[in-house]
């Protein structure tokens, strides 16, 4: 599983000009607009809908692919990340506010936006997406995210402000071969557009909005209850029951390879759910009822339907039928104010066996007021055990989930938007459970190297105790007989060992662990599954670090636990802009959520991602709509605790999985997030990042051209027309290299050319430019040995932190077998002068 490191060739001597070689330019728009398919020429990873279909391929290195983000972050370093829309538009066009634009092959992978009030984006107007010169989407943004334009733009590939608690999302992957542009009618204020870039258009087909991708949609709608990977043949399962005293450890499984762990499950019966649960729901009155469809396991030996309700309404009675057959009766009994009620009805196996879904109907019989319902879980009995096979979390905050289950209610009498209720567990039970989930560690060793060492709770999605978690890749089922489950593909060459270690003071009285594996193909581009877990107090002026990985790999997201330490009625002052709808920042105990995510890739001093706020990264908005919890396949906020249950002030648990917008790295990655508007709010943070790696760096620096150095210019035969030189003192954006420094920069209005050394055994070449980004929309055509290599376009500009490092990837067919190449950069006549201070050359 090791990738050989390419030899370093530093080019310094005077070189002869390479012979020019003409090649046919890249083809235009592909007439076949079917869904994109994977092709190694474009990327080592999947493209388009295959991004979701090929989850088994998470472990593969991604070639020259890059992940980048456009966002509304304040480029003056303040917290004004969209409040006035000052930095939201790259430019104004005749169609409105351009928020993302690029030339070259790539893919729009994820879009998030919000605005006041509470994420209602009606005021943004239409969103227009143009790919390869075609308009593939032009519709009111609020209609798109509400599923009104139809598949593939339906839940959960889209989510509106109710689905995502204050944010709106579009998770439809949209590949393009030559160009993309995204425009909104009006200034959108807050937004992120995450996109991928490919070195060439080989194998990339332009997104077809007429393809509903039904299989992908069905997969995502089963998030948290079913393995999203391809079903493996000849699966072997190892199960182990255990007890663990403080300081003890146990081996759950030891398996031989080459193989892959496909599923990992734990059951911890003594752990009780965290008692505070925020939910919304509905109720029906006399002659009313509800109906919906739920998935079950075809091999079921019966099912169990679990209902969450508000028991302060006394004597609720409703009949239950399954596929038209009477199956039981819901009875709530006497009123019980202040907590949640849970009931379960087991259904006769004769009604459900052999079926993959069932229709559930409830009808009002009697009540002191009405019959209410907040959530339904369906468990299927398989091989004598109960397994959760579907969830319907209903209410005004779950319109997409309701629609996907065909939910219907007759004679509705209320739709409660938010109810905070508690389960009746003792403080001692809750404290012991939280301690156990924080100190019981999962350790996984692949081929002799331990790459996973994480708290059990946070690994499966919750660092604040046992909260209900449903993500595409893991789940925590806090219900009766519930499992903690992870579906990350974990390949290995020779052997793997899965262990639990109890590092805390609470004894684990009983538990069950289960590991399922199957044979797998392993090659030199296969990476190991890794987690990076850490906990500590935030440090003023420094980002909270999710991961700091070396070598090559891919980052797939994080579970993040934020325990704010801002006391009430604090006299702390805020110097940054705040939205009018938020509390006075003097007493804002959630001000830690003002921090932006910043990701630095391959040693670049410019962040590849620079976000607008912590809840924004978790694809919500407005402090998770003032504490409304939610779950989507790729992002969620399953936990919010206030002044109790082990939370001193205000605590938030969130997750973000980056499946379509995973971040590949060739030579290391640093991912982190601010804590507060100026990295200044106190907090007790923990996080578990998920990534694949363990491979050495997949590119090597082979040359540097310092355009301010006369000797360097001569040795690289550097020429530039219309050139001007001046010194610049400034900083980079973000916190990786934020100290001012001075260098000479050049601007050119005519062709720039130089000769550089590359590794003859290369699989492509990357140029990194250090430049002054005071002028936005610098653009040039790039030629390599006389052959067109594409357009180098940089829409970003920053007059405050002016230093920028950006990149251009040269396709392998222009560089393979060569030890030197002649690069020519011709600025576009309608663009600002081309700026550069240094070019660094990397050979892959």
Secondary structure, DSSP 8 states (H G I E B T S, - for coil): ------------S---------------S-S--S-----TTT-SS--TTHHHHTGGGGGB--TT-EEEEEE---TTSSS-SSSS-TT--SEEETTEEEEEEEESSEEEEEEEEE-TTTT--GGG-EEEEEETTEEEEEEEHHHHHTTTT-TTS-TTTEE-TTTTTS-EEE---EEESSEEEEEESS--SEEEEEEEE-SS-TT-----TT---HHHHHHHTTTTTS--S---SS-EEEEEEEEE-TT-EEEEEEEESSEEEEEEEEE-TT--B-SEEEEEEEEEEEEEEEEEEEE--TT-S-EEEEEEEETTS-S-EEEEEETTEEEEEEE--S--TTBEEEEEEEE-HHHHTT-SEEEEEEEEEE-SS-EEE-EEEEEEEETTEEEEEEEEE-STT-HHHHHHTT-EEEEEEEEEEEEEEE----HHHHHHHHHHHHHEEEEEEETTEEEEEEEHHHHHT-SSSB--EE-SSEEE--STT--EEE---EEESSEEEEEEEE-SSS-EEEEEEEEEEEE----TTB-EEEEEEEEEE--TTS-EEEEEE-SEEEEEEEEEEEEE---TT------S---TTS--GGG-TTGGGG--EEEEETT-SS-SEE-S-HHHHTT--HHHHHH--EE-SSEEEEEEEEEETTEEEEEEEEEEE-STT-EEESS-EEEEE-SSTTS---EEEEEEEEEEEEE--S-EEEEEEETT-HHHHHHTT-EESSEEEEEEEE-BSSSSS-S-EEEEEEEESS-EEEEEE--TT-S-EEEEEEEE-SSS-EEEEEEETTEEEEEEEE----SSS-EEEEEEEE-GGGTTT-SEEEEEEEE-TTS--EEESEEEEEE-
